[in-house]
């Protein structure tokens, strides 16, 4: 009799242990979660006065759409100044690289041609006088004078040729031209910087999405980076849910989970993008078999952008393993 009682107690104890183990490891069929979002807060790169806001809360914007403008008067003037300085530097460089004026070069060419003609005539006369000198038809002094005139005319031609070459050469020395080239490069860099600063006064949307909030109004002076518009791109919406420690091993990065809610369409899924490496809740006692069930871990999953746009941040959701699916 006692043996039967002991056997029955053992069977009941084994059945209770099996039930406890199944209840402990089976885990819940669904986990509670909610939609969350990473908002993009767009602000000016530079401090300045806000003059206009082009969007309203709740409006849809495309990537590159205008969001707001700042006062650009000073930057417009700086851009104009940089443009004029660049033009001046380029004109100075062109002047150093150019030769003399066209009319001056033409005049030098004419003077050279006249000198060459005079030299050639004197050379012909010298040749004739030298032939006549053989027959003593002209005095030797006349021939000597003619030779001197030819040498003088040849020297004049050489001088005019050198002057014409110099007039055609750049006015500036090589070092001066290199220095002016550097000045032109600096002016171009200054205009690029001025244009960048001017463009920063007119801010456009970095992504397509919904305007979640307008945080500043025209007339306010904003610091650099001060948020003006809060954007919510659909790809920035994700689902955050919590699972107990016993079910953590069944979920992995990159796996899909099924989502469901009162107004959600069928077939809504998300891909696990983050699993917390530490528990979100730790009981104020040392871990034991009973307290381990109280541990929960934060997991995040991201739906496709076309499905994420159907969710609103803060919306309660029910998350299940993708193989299980949600209620139909």
CORJOLIN-V664906 format. One record per run of one state. SS is the DSSP state (alpha for helix, beta for strand, coil for the rest). FROM is the first residue (numbers start at 1). TO is the last residue. Records with the same first field share a line. If there is no record, write none. Layout:
SS = FROM-TO ; FROM-TO
//
This chain:
coil = 1-1 ; 27-30 ; 38-39 ; 44-47 ; 54-59 ; 62-65 ; 71-72 ; 98-101 ; 135-139 ; 169-173 ; 201-201 ; 205-208 ; 215-220 ; 223-226 ; 233-233 ; 249-255 ; 261-268 ; 276-290 ; 295-295 ; 303-304 ; 309-315 ; 322-328
alpha = 2-26 ; 73-97 ; 102-134 ; 140-168 ; 174-200 ; 234-236 ; 245-248 ; 291-294 ; 305-308
beta = 31-37 ; 40-43 ; 48-53 ; 60-61 ; 66-70 ; 202-204 ; 209-214 ; 221-222 ; 227-232 ; 237-244 ; 256-260 ; 269-275 ; 296-302 ; 316-321
//
